[in-house]
Amino acid sequence: QVQLVESGGGLVQTGGSLRLSCAASERTFSLYAMGWFRQAPGKEREFVAVISRSGGSTNYADSVKGRFTISRDNAKNTVYLQMNSLKPDETAVYYCAASTYYSSTYVRQYNYWGQGTQVTVSS
């Protein structure tokens, strides 16, 4: 099975930037679409961004378009999320996830999940 490990979270001021990384153990990493989701306390896990297997297609939640960028390096089995102009309401645990088929916005369509990394945006 695929093991996913997120890193790069932390504390940042409003308007600041962070880059999250997700390292995958899977030797066939390029077969998986990769997504980023986030979950704030008391709320449902929500879609943030997804990138296709080859990296040729991306999709973003409306709330992050123009500020966040998802990318992947299949040679390194790693997916990234560059987050700029961060807002306090984006404080959440951020998760990466892998799908064997879909470049999907839905939690239920992902097969594997990382442990999450905390992002806190201070005002």
N, C-alpha and C positions, 0 to 999 in steps of 0.2 A: 504494500500500500504506500501511498504518497505521504511523506512527512513534510509539513510546511512550518517554517519558523520565521516569524516577523521580528523586525528590529527597527530601531530608528525613532521610536516614540519618545515623548518627553514633554517638558513644559516650555511653552512659547508664549510670547506676548501677542496680543491682538495685532494683526497685520503682519506677523512674522511668517516664517517658512519652516517646513520640515520635509525631509525625504525619508519615506518608509521603504524598507526592503523586505522581501520575502524569499527565502532560500528554500528550494525544493530538493528532496532526496531522489526523486524519480528520474531514472536515466532516460525515460521517454517523455521528459518534460514538455517537449514541443508538441505533443499530442493533446495537451490540455489548454482550453481557454482559462484565463486567470482573471479573477475578480477581486475587488476590494469592497468590503462592507464595513459599517460602523454601528455601534450600539451604545447609546447613552443610558444612564441609569433609569429604570422604569419604562424604557421604550423598546419597541421592536427593533430588531436588526434591519438596517436599511442599506440599500444599494448605493455605492459610490461611483465605481468605475469598473470596466471590463475591457480586456484586450484579447483578440483572437489568437489562435495557435501560432500563426506566423508573425503576429504583431502588426499585420496590415490593416486591421480594423479596430477602432476603439469606440466606446460609448460611455457617457457620463450622466450622472444625475443632474437635473437642471440646476440645482443649487450650487454645484461646483464647477460648472462649465466656465472656461476661461481662466480658472484659477488653479485647477488640479490637472496633472498630466500623468497618465499611466504609461509605462513602457516595460519592455522585457528584453532580456539578454539570454537567449536560449543556450548559447555556449556556456553560460555560467549558471544555468538553471535558476534564474532569479527574475523576479518581477518587482517593479518599483512604483511608488506613488509619490510624485512631487506635489507638495501642497503649499500654495502661496496665498498670501492675504488671508490668513486664518482668522476665524471669528470665534468668540466665546461659545456660541451654541454648537460649534463643531467639536467640543470636548466630548470624547467618547473612547471606547476601546475599538481599535481598528483591526479588522481581520482580513487576511488573504484567504482565498479559496480557489479550488481547482475543479473544473468541469471537464468530463471526457467528451462532451458533445456540444454544449451550448455556449455561445457568448451571450449569457443570460443576465437579467436583472433580478432574478428570483432566487432566494435562499435555497428553496427546495430542489433546485436544479444543479446544485453543486455537490460533488462527491466527497471532497476532502477540505478540511479547515485547519488553519493554524491556531495557535493558542491566544492570539491577540496581543496588541501592544497599545499601551495607554497613551493617548494624546490629550494634553490639557492646555487650553488656550485661556490665558488670564486676561482680565480686563484692566 
